[in-house]
């Protein structure tokens, strides 16, 4: 994996708009396109890896639970003399 996380362009644009709308509606701050992008880039840089790693942890947990379930099912299929 590369060190730099990159959002899909459509999602990136949507997040920029959402952040700008939130700041305007809740704090009266009006951001231009450059400021929106700069802020989203900052947030992705600071938090993106944490969200990514949390997603990986959740996937590992779910996979381990699924694996346990499959193991239990297969154990029940064993033939004993």
N, C-alpha and C positions, 0 to 999 in steps of 0.2 A: 504494500500500500504506500502511496505517496504521502508525504508529510502535509501537503496542502489539500484540505477538503474543498470540494467545489460543488455547489448546488446546481441542479438543473436550471437552465436559464428561465424557464417559465416559473418555477418555484421561487427562484431568486428575485425576480421582478415582483411576484406576489408578496413575498416577505417584505421587500422594500416598501411597497405601497401600504401594507398592513402596519408596519412600524411607523411610517409617516402619519397615517391616520390616527393611530393610537396616541402618538405624542401631541398631535394637534388637538384631538378631542379631549384628552385628559390633562394636558399641561400647557396648551396654547402655543406650543412650539411648531413653527412651520419649517419643514426641511425641503431643500431643493433635491434634485435627483442625485447630485454628487454627494451631498450629506447623507442621504438615505443609503446609498451604496457603501459609503465609508463606514457608517454605523453597522450595517448588516455584515460587512466584511470583518469588522472588529468582533462582533458577537460570534460569528462563525469561527473565527480564529481562536477566540478565548473559550468557547463552549462546545464547538463542534466535535472535538475529540472526546469530550466527556459524554455527549449524547451517543456518539458512535460506539464507544466502549461499553456504555450501559446497554445498548442494543445487542452487542456481541454477548455480554454476560447473560442477558435474558434468553438469547437464542441457545446458548450452551445449557442453561438450566432447563429449558423446554425440551431440548434434544435429549438430555440425560433422563428426564422423566419419561419421555417416549421410549427411550432405549430400555429403561427398567420395565415398562409395561410390555414391550415386545419380548423381553427376556422371560418375564413371568408367563406370558402366553405360550412361548416355546417350551418352557419347563413343563407345563401341563401336558404337552404333547409327547413327552418322553414315554417310551415303552419300557416297562420293567417286567422282569420274569418272575 
